[in-house]
Amino acid sequence: MAYEYSPELVIVSAGFDAAFGCPEGCMRIMPAAYGHIISSLMALAYGKVAVVLEGGYFVPTVAEGSAMCLRALLGDYCLSLV
């Protein structure tokens, strides 16, 4: 659906509460999944993606999720989800 709108910029509000280990979100998304999501979004808007970090409650989860997003933004390979 996003291709139909052909955006000029993609802005992502990066909250990592859904990541594995965060006591607030209590979900089980691996931090490496965030890198995969960002790299998929890089196909839109000619790669113009802004990832805006929200505040976080569980610092280790925020740190690892941020690192995975940064790797994807820099064009580095994404870690395996297995």
C-alpha positions in Angstrom: 0.0 0.0 0.0 2.9 2.4 0.7 4.1 2.1 -2.8 0.8 3.5 -4.1 1.4 6.8 -2.2 5.1 7.0 -3.2 6.2 8.9 -0.2 9.1 11.4 -0.3 10.1 10.6 3.3 9.4 7.8 5.7 9.4 8.7 9.4 9.5 5.8 11.9 8.6 6.4 15.6 11.0 3.8 17.1 9.7 2.5 20.4 11.3 -0.7 21.5 8.7 -1.7 24.1 7.7 -4.8 22.0 11.2 -6.2 22.1 12.1 -9.4 24.0 13.1 -8.6 27.5 11.3 -5.4 28.1 9.1 -5.7 31.2 6.7 -3.0 30.0 5.7 -4.4 26.6 6.0 -8.1 27.6 6.3 -9.1 23.9 8.8 -11.3 22.2 10.1 -9.4 19.1 13.8 -10.0 18.7 15.8 -6.8 18.4 17.2 -8.0 15.1 13.7 -7.7 13.7 13.9 -4.0 13.9 16.8 -4.0 11.5 14.7 -6.0 9.0 11.8 -3.7 9.3 14.0 -0.6 8.7 15.8 -2.2 5.7 12.4 -3.1 4.2 11.3 0.5 4.6 14.5 1.7 2.8 12.9 0.6 -0.4 10.4 3.5 -0.1 11.2 7.2 -0.7 14.5 6.4 -2.4 15.9 5.3 1.0 15.0 8.5 2.8 14.1 7.1 6.2 14.1 9.0 9.5 14.1 6.8 12.7 13.0 8.9 15.7 13.8 7.3 19.0 11.2 7.4 21.7 12.0 7.2 25.3 12.5 3.7 26.7 12.0 2.0 29.9 14.4 -0.9 29.6 17.8 0.4 28.6 19.3 -2.9 27.3 16.4 -3.4 24.9 16.5 0.2 23.7 20.3 0.0 23.1 20.1 -3.2 21.1 17.1 -2.1 19.1 18.7 1.2 18.3 21.9 -0.5 17.2 20.0 -2.8 14.8 18.1 0.2 13.3 21.4 2.1 12.9 23.0 -0.9 11.2 20.1 -1.0 8.7 20.3 2.7 8.1 24.0 2.5 7.4 23.4 -0.3 4.9 25.0 -3.1 6.9 23.6 -6.6 6.7 20.7 -7.6 9.0 21.3 -10.3 11.6 19.5 -13.6 11.3 16.1 -13.9 13.0 16.6 -17.6 13.7 
